[in-house]
């Protein structure tokens, strides 16, 4: 993967969309909405290709699932189970702790959330993710991801993504 990835956040009438482009061959995206104080995922995109072959899935999440609960406190857990077409994801999520990180030289308060998920369908596998969620920004400021994906283009990846700044690119 390239050294830098691009996160594009776009406002929508019912919330916002975020797409993280690790490379032209690997893009992960989601649409988010606020419901009863929680942030829910209503749509997902997963693009995984190699040498021009692969899949670019863009589908509604059925049902919409809780991404970040309304109340963040250490020890809180919740589960997700949703489908996007023929892909099913089941996750167990847990708020581990609060932690302060630096983004662009400024301190940012975060909650560290662990997510362990299993995926079936075209991209079967497992994913363990640590996310440093910054409520003040409405964004993760760090992601540590360990995924082991099967299917036609199986791969294993360990990535760390850090938000380096909050100023929009012009």
C-alpha positions in Angstrom: 0.0 0.0 0.0 1.2 3.6 -0.6 2.5 5.5 2.4 -0.5 7.9 2.4 -4.2 7.3 1.9 -6.8 9.8 1.1 -10.0 10.2 3.3 -12.7 12.1 1.5 -15.7 13.2 3.7 -18.8 14.6 1.8 -21.9 16.1 3.3 -25.2 14.5 2.4 -28.8 15.6 3.1 -29.2 12.7 5.6 -25.7 12.7 7.1 -22.3 12.2 5.4 -20.2 9.9 3.4 -16.5 8.9 4.0 -14.3 7.1 1.5 -10.8 6.0 2.5 -8.7 5.3 -0.6 -5.8 3.1 0.5 -4.9 2.8 -3.2 -6.8 2.6 -6.6 -7.2 -1.1 -5.9 -8.5 -0.8 -2.3 -11.2 1.6 -1.3 -13.5 1.4 1.8 -16.4 3.7 2.1 -19.6 4.2 4.2 -22.6 6.6 4.5 -23.4 7.7 8.0 -26.5 9.2 9.7 -27.4 10.3 13.2 -30.2 8.3 14.9 -31.1 8.9 18.5 -27.6 10.3 19.2 -25.8 7.2 17.7 -23.9 7.2 14.4 -25.2 4.5 12.1 -23.9 3.1 8.9 -26.6 3.0 6.1 -24.4 2.1 3.1 -21.0 0.5 2.5 -18.5 0.4 -0.3 -15.7 -2.2 -0.6 -13.5 -2.1 -3.7 -10.8 -4.8 -3.9 -9.1 -5.4 -7.3 -5.9 -6.7 -8.6 -4.6 -6.2 -12.1 -8.0 -4.8 -13.1 -10.0 -7.8 -11.8 -12.1 -7.8 -8.6 -15.2 -6.3 -7.1 -16.5 -2.9 -6.3 -19.5 -3.4 -4.0 -21.7 -0.4 -3.3 -24.8 -1.4 -1.3 -27.2 -0.4 1.4 -26.5 -1.9 4.8 -29.5 -4.0 5.8 -30.3 -3.2 8.5 -28.4 0.1 9.3 -25.9 -0.7 12.1 -24.5 1.3 15.0 -21.0 2.5 14.2 -20.6 4.7 17.3 -23.1 4.5 20.1 -24.8 7.6 21.6 -22.9 7.1 24.9 -19.2 6.4 24.9 -17.9 5.0 28.2 -15.1 2.5 28.8 -16.4 -1.0 28.9 -19.5 -0.4 26.8 -20.1 -3.2 24.2 -22.5 -3.6 21.3 -22.9 -5.9 18.4 -23.6 -5.4 14.7 -25.0 -7.7 12.1 -25.8 -6.4 8.6 -25.8 -7.4 5.0 -24.7 -5.6 1.9 -25.9 -7.8 -1.0 -24.3 -11.3 -0.6 -21.9 -10.1 2.1 -22.8 -10.5 5.8 -20.8 -8.9 8.6 -21.0 -9.7 12.3 -19.1 -7.6 14.7 -18.5 -7.3 18.5 -17.4 -3.8 19.5 -16.1 -2.5 22.8 -15.0 0.9 24.1 -11.6 0.3 25.7 -10.5 3.6 27.1 -10.1 7.4 26.5 -6.8 8.6 25.1 -5.4 11.9 23.9 -3.7 12.0 20.5 -2.1 14.8 18.5 -3.5 15.8 15.1 -1.6 18.4 13.2 0.1 19.4 16.5 -3.1 19.9 18.4 -4.3 17.6 21.2 -7.5 15.7 20.4 -9.5 13.6 23.0 -10.5 10.2 21.7 -12.2 7.0 22.7 -10.4 3.8 21.7 -12.9 1.3 20.3 -12.1 -2.3 19.4 -14.1 -4.1 16.7 -13.8 -7.8 15.9 -15.7 -8.8 12.8 -16.3 -11.8 10.6 -17.4 -11.4 7.0 -19.0 -14.0 4.7 -19.7 -13.8 1.0 -17.4 -12.6 -1.7 -14.9 -11.2 0.8 -14.9 -13.8 3.6 -12.6 -13.3 6.5 -11.8 -11.6 9.7 -11.0 -8.0 10.7 -9.8 -6.7 14.0 -9.7 -2.9 14.2 -8.7 -0.4 16.9 -10.2 3.0 16.2 -9.4 6.2 18.0 -12.7 8.1 17.6 -12.6 11.9 18.2 -16.2 13.1 19.0 -15.1 16.7 18.6 -14.2 16.0 14.9 -16.7 13.3 14.2 -13.9 11.2 12.7 -11.4 8.5 13.6 -8.0 10.0 14.1 -6.2 6.7 14.0 -7.1 3.2 12.8 -5.1 0.0 13.4 -6.5 -2.7 11.1 -5.6 -6.4 10.9 -7.6 -8.2 8.2 -7.4 -11.6 6.6 -9.6 -11.8 3.6 -10.4 -14.8 1.4 -12.2 -15.1 -1.9 -10.9 -14.7 -5.4 -8.3 -12.2 -4.4 -7.3 -13.3 -0.9 -5.0 -11.1 1.1 -3.8 -10.4 4.6 -3.1 -6.8 5.6 -2.0 -4.9 8.7 -2.4 -1.2 8.3 -2.2 1.9 10.5 -3.9 5.0 9.4 -3.3 8.3 11.2 -5.2 11.6 10.5 -2.4 14.1 9.9 -4.6 17.2 9.7 -8.1 18.5 9.6 -7.8 21.3 7.0 -9.6 20.5 3.8 -7.5 20.0 0.7 -7.9 22.7 -1.9 
